[in-house]
Amino acid sequence: MRRNIFMYLFLFTALWVVFQYVNSTKLFEAQESKIAKLESQLTAADSLNALKENEGTRYFQLNGNEHAYAYFDRFGIEVDALESKIESALISKNTASGNALIPYENATGVFQINKVEVLNHKWVITDFSDGKRWGELILLYDVSKDGEITFETLQSVIYP
């Protein structure tokens, strides 16, 4: 009788070990497939984030614009520091009485240019404000051979 009990106990233990092995193998495979799926989703998300980061870069810019370089090369104008020169020229037009390029009058303060973005070899977009109201300008600029920069206001908008 004792022999039968040990034999049944051994068989029960062997079946229990086989059951645990099969169950853990299935769980391991399920976890591996879930990890692989999540890694592929992570890779897809990383590539989307890279695309979004590239969207954040400016498309319209002077640096790297081969057409703008060719335009300035024709006239012998150095392009390397031109963007900062344009920004400095626009900011220097800010005076205590306002900026002559801004076509709006203001009773409470003076409009001054805050931010400048050079779009290409001819256009600049600027942001202006008096501290309470703000607006934007699109300017046409021209650089002479001696380095003098002239501006002309093409369009402007002021926000209420």
PyMOL commands that place a pseudoatom at each C-alpha (Angstrom):
pseudoatom trace, name=CA, resn=MET, resi=1, chain=A, elem=C, hetatm=0, pos=[0.000, 0.000, 0.000]
pseudoatom trace, name=CA, resn=ARG, resi=2, chain=A, elem=C, hetatm=0, pos=[2.768, 2.328, 0.906]
pseudoatom trace, name=CA, resn=ARG, resi=3, chain=A, elem=C, hetatm=0, pos=[4.384, 1.629, -2.416]
pseudoatom trace, name=CA, resn=ASN, resi=4, chain=A, elem=C, hetatm=0, pos=[1.201, 2.674, -4.257]
pseudoatom trace, name=CA, resn=ILE, resi=5, chain=A, elem=C, hetatm=0, pos=[0.997, 5.895, -2.271]
pseudoatom trace, name=CA, resn=PHE, resi=6, chain=A, elem=C, hetatm=0, pos=[4.596, 6.786, -3.221]
pseudoatom trace, name=CA, resn=MET, resi=7, chain=A, elem=C, hetatm=0, pos=[3.938, 5.879, -6.846]
pseudoatom trace, name=CA, resn=TYR, resi=8, chain=A, elem=C, hetatm=0, pos=[0.793, 8.057, -6.928]
pseudoatom trace, name=CA, resn=LEU, resi=9, chain=A, elem=C, hetatm=0, pos=[2.651, 10.831, -5.158]
pseudoatom trace, name=CA, resn=PHE, resi=10, chain=A, elem=C, hetatm=0, pos=[5.506, 10.578, -7.668]
pseudoatom trace, name=CA, resn=LEU, resi=11, chain=A, elem=C, hetatm=0, pos=[3.087, 10.627, -10.642]
pseudoatom trace, name=CA, resn=PHE, resi=12, chain=A, elem=C, hetatm=0, pos=[1.185, 13.552, -9.165]
pseudoatom trace, name=CA, resn=THR, resi=13, chain=A, elem=C, hetatm=0, pos=[4.454, 15.445, -8.623]
pseudoatom trace, name=CA, resn=ALA, resi=14, chain=A, elem=C, hetatm=0, pos=[5.636, 14.645, -12.160]
pseudoatom trace, name=CA, resn=LEU, resi=15, chain=A, elem=C, hetatm=0, pos=[2.323, 15.874, -13.629]
pseudoatom trace, name=CA, resn=TRP, resi=16, chain=A, elem=C, hetatm=0, pos=[2.507, 19.003, -11.477]
pseudoatom trace, name=CA, resn=VAL, resi=17, chain=A, elem=C, hetatm=0, pos=[6.055, 19.767, -12.701]
pseudoatom trace, name=CA, resn=VAL, resi=18, chain=A, elem=C, hetatm=0, pos=[5.037, 19.210, -16.348]
pseudoatom trace, name=CA, resn=PHE, resi=19, chain=A, elem=C, hetatm=0, pos=[1.985, 21.445, -15.857]
pseudoatom trace, name=CA, resn=GLN, resi=20, chain=A, elem=C, hetatm=0, pos=[4.091, 24.198, -14.270]
pseudoatom trace, name=CA, resn=TYR, resi=21, chain=A, elem=C, hetatm=0, pos=[6.709, 23.957, -17.054]
pseudoatom trace, name=CA, resn=VAL, resi=22, chain=A, elem=C, hetatm=0, pos=[4.094, 24.223, -19.856]
pseudoatom trace, name=CA, resn=ASN, resi=23, chain=A, elem=C, hetatm=0, pos=[2.282, 27.040, -18.089]
pseudoatom trace, name=CA, resn=SER, resi=24, chain=A, elem=C, hetatm=0, pos=[5.455, 29.065, -17.468]
pseudoatom trace, name=CA, resn=THR, resi=25, chain=A, elem=C, hetatm=0, pos=[6.585, 28.499, -21.080]
pseudoatom trace, name=CA, resn=LYS, resi=26, chain=A, elem=C, hetatm=0, pos=[3.275, 29.864, -22.377]
pseudoatom trace, name=CA, resn=LEU, resi=27, chain=A, elem=C, hetatm=0, pos=[3.483, 32.839, -20.025]
pseudoatom trace, name=CA, resn=PHE, resi=28, chain=A, elem=C, hetatm=0, pos=[7.077, 33.507, -21.094]
pseudoatom trace, name=CA, resn=GLU, resi=29, chain=A, elem=C, hetatm=0, pos=[6.140, 33.413, -24.796]
pseudoatom trace, name=CA, resn=ALA, resi=30, chain=A, elem=C, hetatm=0, pos=[3.151, 35.697, -24.189]
pseudoatom trace, name=CA, resn=GLN, resi=31, chain=A, elem=C, hetatm=0, pos=[5.355, 38.165, -22.331]
pseudoatom trace, name=CA, resn=GLU, resi=32, chain=A, elem=C, hetatm=0, pos=[7.998, 38.043, -25.103]
pseudoatom trace, name=CA, resn=SER, resi=33, chain=A, elem=C, hetatm=0, pos=[5.386, 38.758, -27.776]
pseudoatom trace, name=CA, resn=LYS, resi=34, chain=A, elem=C, hetatm=0, pos=[3.994, 41.633, -25.696]
pseudoatom trace, name=CA, resn=ILE, resi=35, chain=A, elem=C, hetatm=0, pos=[7.501, 43.073, -25.268]
pseudoatom trace, name=CA, resn=ALA, resi=36, chain=A, elem=C, hetatm=0, pos=[8.178, 42.785, -29.009]
pseudoatom trace, name=CA, resn=LYS, resi=37, chain=A, elem=C, hetatm=0, pos=[4.876, 44.542, -29.779]
pseudoatom trace, name=CA, resn=LEU, resi=38, chain=A, elem=C, hetatm=0, pos=[5.632, 47.356, -27.323]
pseudoatom trace, name=CA, resn=GLU, resi=39, chain=A, elem=C, hetatm=0, pos=[9.157, 47.760, -28.731]
pseudoatom trace, name=CA, resn=SER, resi=40, chain=A, elem=C, hetatm=0, pos=[7.743, 48.114, -32.245]
pseudoatom trace, name=CA, resn=GLN, resi=41, chain=A, elem=C, hetatm=0, pos=[5.261, 50.716, -30.971]
pseudoatom trace, name=CA, resn=LEU, resi=42, chain=A, elem=C, hetatm=0, pos=[8.122, 52.538, -29.248]
pseudoatom trace, name=CA, resn=THR, resi=43, chain=A, elem=C, hetatm=0, pos=[10.141, 52.527, -32.467]
pseudoatom trace, name=CA, resn=ALA, resi=44, chain=A, elem=C, hetatm=0, pos=[7.157, 53.918, -34.372]
pseudoatom trace, name=CA, resn=ALA, resi=45, chain=A, elem=C, hetatm=0, pos=[6.642, 56.585, -31.702]
pseudoatom trace, name=CA, resn=ASP, resi=46, chain=A, elem=C, hetatm=0, pos=[10.337, 57.523, -31.835]
pseudoatom trace, name=CA, resn=SER, resi=47, chain=A, elem=C, hetatm=0, pos=[10.174, 57.950, -35.592]
pseudoatom trace, name=CA, resn=LEU, resi=48, chain=A, elem=C, hetatm=0, pos=[7.039, 60.116, -35.219]
pseudoatom trace, name=CA, resn=ASN, resi=49, chain=A, elem=C, hetatm=0, pos=[8.800, 62.222, -32.599]
pseudoatom trace, name=CA, resn=ALA, resi=50, chain=A, elem=C, hetatm=0, pos=[11.766, 62.642, -34.938]
pseudoatom trace, name=CA, resn=LEU, resi=51, chain=A, elem=C, hetatm=0, pos=[9.394, 63.813, -37.674]
pseudoatom trace, name=CA, resn=LYS, resi=52, chain=A, elem=C, hetatm=0, pos=[7.735, 66.240, -35.291]
pseudoatom trace, name=CA, resn=GLU, resi=53, chain=A, elem=C, hetatm=0, pos=[11.137, 67.585, -34.232]
pseudoatom trace, name=CA, resn=ASN, resi=54, chain=A, elem=C, hetatm=0, pos=[12.033, 68.134, -37.866]
pseudoatom trace, name=CA, resn=GLU, resi=55, chain=A, elem=C, hetatm=0, pos=[8.741, 69.960, -38.360]
pseudoatom trace, name=CA, resn=GLY, resi=56, chain=A, elem=C, hetatm=0, pos=[9.822, 72.319, -35.621]
pseudoatom trace, name=CA, resn=THR, resi=57, chain=A, elem=C, hetatm=0, pos=[12.730, 73.583, -37.652]
pseudoatom trace, name=CA, resn=ARG, resi=58, chain=A, elem=C, hetatm=0, pos=[12.033, 76.574, -39.794]
pseudoatom trace, name=CA, resn=TYR, resi=59, chain=A, elem=C, hetatm=0, pos=[11.427, 75.862, -43.452]
pseudoatom trace, name=CA, resn=PHE, resi=60, chain=A, elem=C, hetatm=0, pos=[11.757, 79.494, -44.482]
pseudoatom trace, name=CA, resn=GLN, resi=61, chain=A, elem=C, hetatm=0, pos=[15.188, 80.658, -43.415]
pseudoatom trace, name=CA, resn=LEU, resi=62, chain=A, elem=C, hetatm=0, pos=[18.160, 82.429, -44.875]
pseudoatom trace, name=CA, resn=ASN, resi=63, chain=A, elem=C, hetatm=0, pos=[20.801, 79.984, -43.662]
pseudoatom trace, name=CA, resn=GLY, resi=64, chain=A, elem=C, hetatm=0, pos=[20.971, 76.982, -45.929]
pseudoatom trace, name=CA, resn=ASN, resi=65, chain=A, elem=C, hetatm=0, pos=[18.818, 78.576, -48.654]
pseudoatom trace, name=CA, resn=GLU, resi=66, chain=A, elem=C, hetatm=0, pos=[20.830, 78.005, -51.832]
pseudoatom trace, name=CA, resn=HIS, resi=67, chain=A, elem=C, hetatm=0, pos=[18.690, 80.410, -53.872]
pseudoatom trace, name=CA, resn=ALA, resi=68, chain=A, elem=C, hetatm=0, pos=[19.328, 83.198, -51.368]
pseudoatom trace, name=CA, resn=TYR, resi=69, chain=A, elem=C, hetatm=0, pos=[23.062, 82.431, -51.384]
pseudoatom trace, name=CA, resn=ALA, resi=70, chain=A, elem=C, hetatm=0, pos=[23.120, 82.584, -55.170]
pseudoatom trace, name=CA, resn=TYR, resi=71, chain=A, elem=C, hetatm=0, pos=[21.211, 85.890, -55.112]
pseudoatom trace, name=CA, resn=PHE, resi=72, chain=A, elem=C, hetatm=0, pos=[23.659, 87.507, -52.687]
pseudoatom trace, name=CA, resn=ASP, resi=73, chain=A, elem=C, hetatm=0, pos=[26.687, 86.027, -54.488]
pseudoatom trace, name=CA, resn=ARG, resi=74, chain=A, elem=C, hetatm=0, pos=[25.624, 87.834, -57.648]
pseudoatom trace, name=CA, resn=PHE, resi=75, chain=A, elem=C, hetatm=0, pos=[25.979, 91.126, -55.813]
pseudoatom trace, name=CA, resn=GLY, resi=76, chain=A, elem=C, hetatm=0, pos=[29.065, 90.165, -53.800]
pseudoatom trace, name=CA, resn=ILE, resi=77, chain=A, elem=C, hetatm=0, pos=[27.302, 90.336, -50.418]
pseudoatom trace, name=CA, resn=GLU, resi=78, chain=A, elem=C, hetatm=0, pos=[28.565, 88.183, -47.544]
pseudoatom trace, name=CA, resn=VAL, resi=79, chain=A, elem=C, hetatm=0, pos=[25.728, 85.998, -46.211]
pseudoatom trace, name=CA, resn=ASP, resi=80, chain=A, elem=C, hetatm=0, pos=[27.314, 84.596, -43.038]
pseudoatom trace, name=CA, resn=ALA, resi=81, chain=A, elem=C, hetatm=0, pos=[26.335, 87.351, -40.596]
pseudoatom trace, name=CA, resn=LEU, resi=82, chain=A, elem=C, hetatm=0, pos=[23.587, 88.949, -42.679]
pseudoatom trace, name=CA, resn=GLU, resi=83, chain=A, elem=C, hetatm=0, pos=[20.724, 87.645, -40.550]
pseudoatom trace, name=CA, resn=SER, resi=84, chain=A, elem=C, hetatm=0, pos=[22.123, 89.202, -37.377]
pseudoatom trace, name=CA, resn=LYS, resi=85, chain=A, elem=C, hetatm=0, pos=[22.842, 92.459, -39.257]
pseudoatom trace, name=CA, resn=ILE, resi=86, chain=A, elem=C, hetatm=0, pos=[19.227, 92.613, -40.437]
pseudoatom trace, name=CA, resn=GLU, resi=87, chain=A, elem=C, hetatm=0, pos=[17.952, 91.967, -36.929]
pseudoatom trace, name=CA, resn=SER, resi=88, chain=A, elem=C, hetatm=0, pos=[20.260, 94.625, -35.495]
pseudoatom trace, name=CA, resn=ALA, resi=89, chain=A, elem=C, hetatm=0, pos=[19.202, 97.127, -38.166]
pseudoatom trace, name=CA, resn=LEU, resi=90, chain=A, elem=C, hetatm=0, pos=[15.525, 96.577, -37.385]
pseudoatom trace, name=CA, resn=ILE, resi=91, chain=A, elem=C, hetatm=0, pos=[15.944, 96.727, -33.602]
pseudoatom trace, name=CA, resn=SER, resi=92, chain=A, elem=C, hetatm=0, pos=[18.074, 99.873, -33.927]
pseudoatom trace, name=CA, resn=LYS, resi=93, chain=A, elem=C, hetatm=0, pos=[15.107, 101.622, -35.591]
pseudoatom trace, name=CA, resn=ASN, resi=94, chain=A, elem=C, hetatm=0, pos=[13.274, 101.365, -32.245]
pseudoatom trace, name=CA, resn=THR, resi=95, chain=A, elem=C, hetatm=0, pos=[13.334, 104.827, -30.683]
pseudoatom trace, name=CA, resn=ALA, resi=96, chain=A, elem=C, hetatm=0, pos=[11.587, 106.540, -27.802]
pseudoatom trace, name=CA, resn=SER, resi=97, chain=A, elem=C, hetatm=0, pos=[8.959, 107.778, -30.245]
pseudoatom trace, name=CA, resn=GLY, resi=98, chain=A, elem=C, hetatm=0, pos=[8.394, 104.333, -31.807]
pseudoatom trace, name=CA, resn=ASN, resi=99, chain=A, elem=C, hetatm=0, pos=[9.528, 102.612, -34.961]
pseudoatom trace, name=CA, resn=ALA, resi=100, chain=A, elem=C, hetatm=0, pos=[9.001, 104.281, -38.349]
pseudoatom trace, name=CA, resn=LEU, resi=101, chain=A, elem=C, hetatm=0, pos=[8.320, 100.918, -40.040]
pseudoatom trace, name=CA, resn=ILE, resi=102, chain=A, elem=C, hetatm=0, pos=[5.219, 100.285, -37.915]
pseudoatom trace, name=CA, resn=PRO, resi=103, chain=A, elem=C, hetatm=0, pos=[2.267, 102.073, -39.558]
pseudoatom trace, name=CA, resn=TYR, resi=104, chain=A, elem=C, hetatm=0, pos=[0.101, 102.310, -36.435]
pseudoatom trace, name=CA, resn=GLU, resi=105, chain=A, elem=C, hetatm=0, pos=[-0.293, 105.215, -34.028]
pseudoatom trace, name=CA, resn=ASN, resi=106, chain=A, elem=C, hetatm=0, pos=[-0.713, 104.509, -30.359]
pseudoatom trace, name=CA, resn=ALA, resi=107, chain=A, elem=C, hetatm=0, pos=[-2.032, 106.919, -27.738]
pseudoatom trace, name=CA, resn=THR, resi=108, chain=A, elem=C, hetatm=0, pos=[-0.867, 104.941, -24.698]
pseudoatom trace, name=CA, resn=GLY, resi=109, chain=A, elem=C, hetatm=0, pos=[2.676, 103.954, -25.653]
pseudoatom trace, name=CA, resn=VAL, resi=110, chain=A, elem=C, hetatm=0, pos=[5.024, 103.336, -28.545]
pseudoatom trace, name=CA, resn=PHE, resi=111, chain=A, elem=C, hetatm=0, pos=[5.190, 100.276, -30.747]
pseudoatom trace, name=CA, resn=GLN, resi=112, chain=A, elem=C, hetatm=0, pos=[8.603, 98.680, -30.951]
pseudoatom trace, name=CA, resn=ILE, resi=113, chain=A, elem=C, hetatm=0, pos=[9.882, 95.622, -32.793]
pseudoatom trace, name=CA, resn=ASN, resi=114, chain=A, elem=C, hetatm=0, pos=[10.563, 92.683, -30.480]
pseudoatom trace, name=CA, resn=LYS, resi=115, chain=A, elem=C, hetatm=0, pos=[11.352, 89.650, -32.603]
pseudoatom trace, name=CA, resn=VAL, resi=116, chain=A, elem=C, hetatm=0, pos=[12.717, 89.311, -36.133]
pseudoatom trace, name=CA, resn=GLU, resi=117, chain=A, elem=C, hetatm=0, pos=[12.669, 86.275, -38.438]
pseudoatom trace, name=CA, resn=VAL, resi=118, chain=A, elem=C, hetatm=0, pos=[14.451, 86.475, -41.786]
pseudoatom trace, name=CA, resn=LEU, resi=119, chain=A, elem=C, hetatm=0, pos=[12.413, 84.374, -44.217]
pseudoatom trace, name=CA, resn=ASN, resi=120, chain=A, elem=C, hetatm=0, pos=[14.590, 84.517, -47.347]
pseudoatom trace, name=CA, resn=HIS, resi=121, chain=A, elem=C, hetatm=0, pos=[16.681, 86.908, -49.420]
pseudoatom trace, name=CA, resn=LYS, resi=122, chain=A, elem=C, hetatm=0, pos=[13.912, 89.524, -49.616]
pseudoatom trace, name=CA, resn=TRP, resi=123, chain=A, elem=C, hetatm=0, pos=[11.408, 89.149, -46.762]
pseudoatom trace, name=CA, resn=VAL, resi=124, chain=A, elem=C, hetatm=0, pos=[11.434, 89.556, -43.016]
pseudoatom trace, name=CA, resn=ILE, resi=125, chain=A, elem=C, hetatm=0, pos=[8.591, 88.962, -40.574]
pseudoatom trace, name=CA, resn=THR, resi=126, chain=A, elem=C, hetatm=0, pos=[8.640, 90.843, -37.276]
pseudoatom trace, name=CA, resn=ASP, resi=127, chain=A, elem=C, hetatm=0, pos=[6.646, 90.967, -34.085]
pseudoatom trace, name=CA, resn=PHE, resi=128, chain=A, elem=C, hetatm=0, pos=[5.951, 94.338, -32.464]
pseudoatom trace, name=CA, resn=SER, resi=129, chain=A, elem=C, hetatm=0, pos=[4.260, 95.432, -29.266]
pseudoatom trace, name=CA, resn=ASP, resi=130, chain=A, elem=C, hetatm=0, pos=[3.654, 98.338, -26.930]
pseudoatom trace, name=CA, resn=GLY, resi=131, chain=A, elem=C, hetatm=0, pos=[3.276, 96.084, -23.897]
pseudoatom trace, name=CA, resn=LYS, resi=132, chain=A, elem=C, hetatm=0, pos=[-0.510, 95.803, -24.192]
pseudoatom trace, name=CA, resn=ARG, resi=133, chain=A, elem=C, hetatm=0, pos=[-1.212, 95.379, -27.902]
pseudoatom trace, name=CA, resn=TRP, resi=134, chain=A, elem=C, hetatm=0, pos=[0.838, 93.508, -30.418]
pseudoatom trace, name=CA, resn=GLY, resi=135, chain=A, elem=C, hetatm=0, pos=[1.052, 92.891, -34.108]
pseudoatom trace, name=CA, resn=GLU, resi=136, chain=A, elem=C, hetatm=0, pos=[3.185, 91.609, -36.949]
pseudoatom trace, name=CA, resn=LEU, resi=137, chain=A, elem=C, hetatm=0, pos=[4.854, 93.094, -40.015]
pseudoatom trace, name=CA, resn=ILE, resi=138, chain=A, elem=C, hetatm=0, pos=[6.059, 91.635, -43.274]
pseudoatom trace, name=CA, resn=LEU, resi=139, chain=A, elem=C, hetatm=0, pos=[8.938, 93.711, -44.537]
pseudoatom trace, name=CA, resn=LEU, resi=140, chain=A, elem=C, hetatm=0, pos=[10.820, 93.800, -47.808]
pseudoatom trace, name=CA, resn=TYR, resi=141, chain=A, elem=C, hetatm=0, pos=[14.532, 94.379, -47.321]
pseudoatom trace, name=CA, resn=ASP, resi=142, chain=A, elem=C, hetatm=0, pos=[17.338, 95.168, -49.689]
pseudoatom trace, name=CA, resn=VAL, resi=143, chain=A, elem=C, hetatm=0, pos=[21.060, 95.057, -49.041]
pseudoatom trace, name=CA, resn=SER, resi=144, chain=A, elem=C, hetatm=0, pos=[23.256, 97.376, -51.067]
pseudoatom trace, name=CA, resn=LYS, resi=145, chain=A, elem=C, hetatm=0, pos=[26.810, 96.500, -52.085]
pseudoatom trace, name=CA, resn=ASP, resi=146, chain=A, elem=C, hetatm=0, pos=[28.220, 98.712, -49.352]
pseudoatom trace, name=CA, resn=GLY, resi=147, chain=A, elem=C, hetatm=0, pos=[26.183, 96.771, -46.741]
pseudoatom trace, name=CA, resn=GLU, resi=148, chain=A, elem=C, hetatm=0, pos=[23.418, 99.306, -46.114]
pseudoatom trace, name=CA, resn=ILE, resi=149, chain=A, elem=C, hetatm=0, pos=[20.068, 97.648, -45.428]
pseudoatom trace, name=CA, resn=THR, resi=150, chain=A, elem=C, hetatm=0, pos=[16.811, 99.348, -46.396]
pseudoatom trace, name=CA, resn=PHE, resi=151, chain=A, elem=C, hetatm=0, pos=[13.334, 98.221, -45.369]
pseudoatom trace, name=CA, resn=GLU, resi=152, chain=A, elem=C, hetatm=0, pos=[9.841, 98.657, -46.772]
pseudoatom trace, name=CA, resn=THR, resi=153, chain=A, elem=C, hetatm=0, pos=[6.658, 97.623, -44.962]
pseudoatom trace, name=CA, resn=LEU, resi=154, chain=A, elem=C, hetatm=0, pos=[4.589, 95.327, -47.181]
pseudoatom trace, name=CA, resn=GLN, resi=155, chain=A, elem=C, hetatm=0, pos=[1.798, 94.233, -44.836]
pseudoatom trace, name=CA, resn=SER, resi=156, chain=A, elem=C, hetatm=0, pos=[0.976, 94.673, -41.199]
pseudoatom trace, name=CA, resn=VAL, resi=157, chain=A, elem=C, hetatm=0, pos=[-1.587, 93.433, -38.757]
pseudoatom trace, name=CA, resn=ILE, resi=158, chain=A, elem=C, hetatm=0, pos=[-2.400, 94.517, -35.233]
pseudoatom trace, name=CA, resn=TYR, resi=159, chain=A, elem=C, hetatm=0, pos=[-4.302, 92.297, -32.855]
pseudoatom trace, name=CA, resn=PRO, resi=160, chain=A, elem=C, hetatm=0, pos=[-7.111, 93.751, -30.726]
for i in range(1, 160): cmd.bond("trace and resi %d" % i, "trace and resi %d" % (i + 1))
show_as sticks, trace
zoom trace
